[in-house]
């Protein structure tokens, strides 16, 4: 199941380019991990996913992960944002 979700995400990125969470006016970034007040949020999507580390809304660091390493619920959120990005791009190109 994860494989199909990843394929759909990557197809949209191949067709419309990489995108960030800000480009889809998302209410929140998908949470990849958390430890107390320190959270890792998926915020940029290309060949890999860029995870930004925050503590009290201060950006501490970032790293990349492969889509295959993410949990299914995170992938589903990313797919929804990818679909939104695709719709926005198609609307702009009309």
C-alpha positions as CSV (number, residue, x, y, z in Angstrom):
1,X,0.0,0.0,0.0
2,X,2.8,2.4,0.9
3,X,4.4,1.7,-2.5
4,X,1.3,2.9,-4.4
5,X,1.1,6.1,-2.4
6,X,4.8,6.8,-3.0
7,X,4.3,6.2,-6.7
8,X,1.5,8.7,-6.9
9,X,3.5,11.3,-5.0
10,X,6.5,10.9,-7.2
11,X,4.4,11.0,-10.4
12,X,3.0,14.4,-9.4
13,X,6.5,15.7,-8.5
14,X,7.8,14.3,-11.9
15,X,5.0,16.1,-13.7
16,X,4.8,19.4,-11.8
17,X,8.0,19.7,-9.9
18,X,9.1,19.8,-6.3
19,X,7.1,21.8,-3.8
20,X,7.1,23.0,-0.2
21,X,4.4,23.0,2.4
22,X,3.9,26.7,2.0
23,X,3.0,26.4,-1.7
24,X,-0.2,24.4,-0.8
25,X,-1.4,26.7,2.0
26,X,-1.4,23.7,4.4
27,X,-2.8,24.1,7.9
28,X,0.1,22.1,9.2
29,X,3.1,20.1,8.1
30,X,3.0,16.3,8.5
31,X,4.7,15.3,11.8
32,X,7.4,12.7,11.2
33,X,8.6,12.4,14.8
34,X,8.5,14.2,18.1
35,X,10.3,14.1,21.4
36,X,8.7,16.4,23.9
37,X,8.7,19.9,22.5
38,X,11.1,19.0,19.6
39,X,9.3,17.9,16.4
40,X,10.3,16.8,13.0
41,X,8.0,18.1,10.3
42,X,7.9,17.1,6.6
43,X,8.1,20.4,4.7
44,X,9.6,20.0,1.3
45,X,9.0,17.3,-1.2
46,X,11.2,16.3,-4.1
47,X,13.1,13.1,-4.8
48,X,13.3,12.9,-1.0
49,X,11.5,14.6,1.8
50,X,13.1,17.4,3.8
51,X,12.4,17.2,7.5
52,X,12.7,20.4,9.5
53,X,13.4,20.1,13.2
54,X,11.7,22.6,15.5
55,X,11.7,23.5,19.2
56,X,9.2,26.0,20.3
57,X,8.7,27.1,16.7
58,X,12.5,27.7,16.3
59,X,14.1,25.9,13.4
60,X,17.0,23.9,14.7
61,X,18.1,21.7,11.8
62,X,17.0,19.8,8.8
63,X,17.6,16.4,7.1
64,X,16.2,14.4,4.3
65,X,14.4,11.0,4.4
66,X,13.3,8.7,1.7
67,X,9.6,8.3,1.2
68,X,9.9,4.6,1.9
69,X,11.0,5.4,5.5
70,X,7.9,7.4,6.3
71,X,4.8,6.0,8.0
72,X,1.7,5.4,5.9
73,X,-0.4,8.1,7.6
74,X,2.4,10.7,6.8
75,X,2.5,9.5,3.2
76,X,-1.2,9.9,2.9
77,X,-1.0,13.5,4.1
78,X,1.8,14.2,1.7
79,X,-0.2,12.7,-1.1
80,X,-3.1,15.0,-0.3
81,X,-0.8,18.0,-0.4
82,X,0.7,16.7,-3.7
83,X,-2.8,16.5,-5.2
84,X,-3.5,20.0,-4.1
85,X,-0.2,21.2,-5.6
86,X,-1.1,19.4,-8.9
87,X,-4.6,21.1,-8.9
88,X,-3.0,24.5,-8.2
89,X,-0.5,24.1,-11.0
90,X,-3.1,23.0,-13.5
91,X,-5.2,26.0,-12.6
92,X,-2.3,28.3,-13.1
93,X,-1.6,26.8,-16.5
94,X,-5.1,27.4,-17.8
